[in-house]
Amino acid sequence: MSNLVVSNISDGTTSVGTGYVVNGSAKAWCYLNGSGTIAVVSSLNTSSLTDNGTGNYQINVTNAFSSEPAHFGLGGNVSYWAANTTGSEIRISITNTSGVLVDTNRVTGAGFGDLA
């Protein structure tokens, strides 16, 4: 395998350091509709979704992380969220201010880390 070593990447208009791309960018993310039949609205490195019940979503990633990545999840108009993940999935639980799991139509999850 060959390596291409550069300090910046440019699209012709904007330039960004490769350290940011390698170390700081989300390697997987998904914006999904979590109400009714869940569906991807837009995503990167997402293979599928799993509905684990009310307010409990799983984003399955195409190219797995080498270990548990830093991650986050959030839902629209909901005060609390929790996320956990493995190398191949990001799980998000959405609760209201009373701690009750709820579905919401705007759910976002992302993972940051090294890909396997």
N, C-alpha and C positions, 0 to 999 in steps of 0.2 A: 504494500500500500504506500502511496506517495502522500506527502504532506505539503500543503501550500501554506507558507508562513507570511502573513501580512499584518501590519499594525492597524489598518483602517479598512473598512468596507464602505463603498459609496454606491448609491443608485443613480449618480449623475447630478443630483441636487443636494442630497444630505449625506454627510459622512459620519460614521460612528466607529469607535475603537473596537477591535475584535475582542478585547478583554471583556467589554460589556456584553457582547453577544454570547460569548462562551460562558461567562460566569454570572451574568445578571439578568438574562432574559428568561421568561417563562418557557419551559420546554414542552409543556402541555397546558391547555386551557380550554374551557368550554362554557359557553353561554347557552342555557337551555330553558325551555318552557317546562316547568315542573308541575303544571296543573293539568288534570285530566290525563290523556296519554302523553307521556313526556316525549320531548323531541328536541334535537339539537337545532339551535338558531344559527350559531356560528362556532367554529372551534379550530384548534390546532393540535395535531397528534392525538386525536380522539377516535377510537375505533367503534365504540357503542356506549349506550347508557343502560343502567339497570334501575328500575323503580323498586326500592326495598320497602315500600309502604309509605304512609302519609309522612311527608316532610323528610324523607330519607332517600337520598339519591347516590348513585355510584357512577362515576365517569371512568370508563375503561380506556386506557391509553394504548396507542398502537405500538410505539417504541418505548419499552419499559425504562424506568429509572434504575440506576445501579444500586441504590439504597433508598430509604425513605426520604423523599425530598421535603424541603420547606414548602408549605402549601397554605391556601386559604380557600374559604368558601363564603358566599353570602347570598341572601335572598332579598328581593325587592319588598319594601314596606314591612320588613320583619326586623325586630330589634336584636335578636340573638342568633348566632350560628355556631356550629362546631364542625370541624373537618378532621378526618384522619386519612391516612393513605398507606399504601404499600408501594412496591416498585412498579406495579402495573395498574393501580386504580387510585382514584381520589374519591373518598366518601364524604358526603356533606349531609348534615342534619340541620334542618331549619326549625326553630321554635319561635313562638310568640313571646311577649313579655311575661306571660304566666308560666313559661317553660313547657308549653304543650306543642308537640310536633304539628306543623301545618304545611300544606302545599302552597306554593306561590308560583306565579307565572314567570318570574324573572329570577333565575338562579345562575350564579357564576362560580366556577372553581378553577384553580390554577395550581400547577406544581413547578417549583424551581429547584434545579439540582443537576447532577450529571446523569446523562443517559447511559444505559448499559451498553 
